[in-house]
């Protein structure tokens, strides 16, 4: 069971809880921080994948 299985109803419940807990003024800031975190994670994962899959130079 992963994030793919949440569905629209689950997503709406999560957003409603976030709105109740953090309030409408704090949600955009939290969204930006979450987006930045995901972006950095993907970048790091891609760099790691590139490092593992790139061919090695036999001359060195």
Secondary structure, 3 states (H helix, E strand, C coil): CCHHHCHHHHHHHHHHHHHHHHCHHHHHHHHHHHHHHHHHHHHHHHHHHHHHHCCCCCCC
